[in-house]
Amino acid sequence: MTTTFYPGDAYPVVLGRLQDTFSDWLQQRRPSKILLLCDANTRRDCLSGFLAATGLPANTPVVEIPAGETYKHIQTCTSIWEQMLKAQLDRHALVINLGGGVIGDMGGFCAATWKRGVDFVQVPTTLLSMTDAAIGGKLGIDFQKVKNTIGVFQNPAAVFVDPVFLNTLPERELRSGFAEVIKHALIGAPELWEMIRDFTPEQLSACPQETWLNMLSQSIAVKVRIVTEDPHEKGIRMLLNYGHTIGHALESYFLETENPLTHGEAIAIGMLTESWVQHQRRAEQVPDAWIRLMLRIFPHRNIPLDIVPDIWQTMQQDKKNKAGKVRMTVPGNMELDMEVLEPSQEEVRDSLLFYNNL
Ligand SMILES: NC(=O)c1ccc[n+]([C@@H]2O[C@H](COP(=O)([O-])OP(=O)(O)OC[C@H]3O[C@@H](n4cnc5c(N)ncnc54)[C@H](O)[C@@H]3O)[C@@H](O)[C@H]2O)c1
C-alpha cells in the first residue's frame, strides 16, 4: 500500500515500497544526470537494495562521506561540492540523498546551493529521517559546535519513505528515531500516542512492516500538517522543537565527549526536562505514562549538573531565542497547540535534577 502526502501542495512524500513508485516518478523528471549521496554505512547497507528497487544502473555515480553528526560541517560540504564539480553536475541534474538526517540535511544543503540550486530527492534510511528530518525543507550543517546554524529552507523534489531500510538500522539508532515519533504523538496525534504508549524496546526492534507503515503514516501526517501551515517556522512549526532546546544543547555537549548521546536520546531528555519546567510552573506533574515510555526506550543517563553553565551557553545560541531570552516550545492544552517558555538557568538545572532523580 502506498500513501502520498503533499506538504503545502509542493512535493510528494511517498510512503510505501520504492519499487512501486520511484521509477515512474523518475521517468517523468528525466534529469540530465544523477548523483547519489551516501555515508559509509548507507553505502554498505542500503545502496544495493536502493538500486535494485529503483532500477537505477549499478554504475550510477556515488559520493560517499564518513558517517555521523561529527561530519555535518562545511569541510564535508566542500568535498561534496568538489565531487559535484568533477561530475559536471548542471542545473538539470538530480541529487539523491540516501541516508539519515545528516545525509538529508547536508546533501540537501549542498544541492540547494549548487549553481543556486539543483533538484534533490530525500530517501531517508533512519526512523528519525523518515518521520521527521526528510520532510519540511530544512537543510543545513553545524557550525562551531552549534547545531544546524548554517542552512536554508528549500523543498526537495520528492521524498520516498520505504521502511525496508529499517531492517539494517542499528537498534540504538532505531530508538533514537522513535523519540521523534513520540514527539509527534505528544504534540498532535492522540491515536498514535495510544498505539505507542506501552511500546517496549523488544517490540520496537521486532516491528513488522505493516506496523511501521501505520506508525509512520500517523507520524508523518503530523509533520506534514505543521510544515504546511508554517513552512518557514514563524509560528506553530516551532512546536517541532519540543525537547530540542535542552536536547540540542545536551547533544552538542556530549558530542565532544567519549560518550555521545544520539539525537533522539538527547531529545527524549529534552522533552522530559522541558515538560518538567512547564508542569512545575503550573504546579502539576509530568504525566507518568510519558516518563515510563521514555525510560523504557532510552537508557537513563546521569547528567552532571556542573555542565549546566556550558549547556546554558549553547542554549543562548538557539534559533528560537528572541531579544536575548532563551525560549523553548512545549505542547499546549490542545492538539497542535504550543506554549512558549523562557526558562531561567536555574529552572534548566532543576529540570536536569528532576531527570537525574527519575
Ligand atoms: N531537517 C530537519 O527538519 C531535521 C529534523 C530532525 C533532525 N534533523 C537532523 O537529523 C540528524 C540526525 O539524523 P539521524 O538520526 O538519521 O542520523 P544519521 O544520519 O547520522 O544516521 C544515524 C546512523 O545510522 C546510520 N544509518 C543510516 N541509515 C542506516 C541503515 N538503514 N542501515 C544501517 N545504518 C544506517 C548512519 O550511517 C549513521 O551512522 C541531525 O543532524 C539532526 O539535526 C533534521
The ligand as an ORCA input file, in Angstrom:
! r2SCAN-3c Opt
* xyz 0 1
  N      15.862     18.923      8.737
  C      15.087     18.653      9.746
  O      13.929     19.082      9.809
  C      15.609     17.767     10.846
  C      14.724     17.263     11.816
  C      15.223     16.411     12.796
  C      16.582     16.073     12.790
  N      17.412     16.585     11.848
  C      18.847     16.238     11.823
  O      18.951     14.846     11.572
  C      20.221     14.408     12.099
  C      20.036     13.096     12.795
  O      19.555     12.155     11.864
  P      19.785     10.585     12.027
  O      19.461     10.190     13.408
  O      19.113      9.947     10.906
  O      21.374     10.479     11.961
  P      22.409      9.921     10.879
  O      22.104     10.395      9.525
  O      23.768     10.210     11.420
  O      22.175      8.334     10.915
  C      22.465      7.630     12.099
  C      23.451      6.474     11.843
  O      22.751      5.420     11.188
  C      23.467      5.012     10.014
  N      22.446      4.546      9.083
  C      21.525      5.298      8.451
  N      20.633      4.511      7.830
  C      21.036      3.234      8.024
  C      20.504      1.967      7.639
  N      19.345      1.883      7.010
  N      21.187      0.862      7.993
  C      22.343      0.957      8.718
  N      22.869      2.120      9.159
  C      22.213      3.250      8.806
  C      24.218      6.245      9.597
  O      25.337      5.910      8.812
  C      24.624      6.841     10.944
  O      25.753      6.172     11.426
  C      20.727     15.509     12.999
  O      21.798     16.139     12.340
  C      19.549     16.447     13.128
  O      19.954     17.778     13.305
  C      16.942     17.413     10.888
*
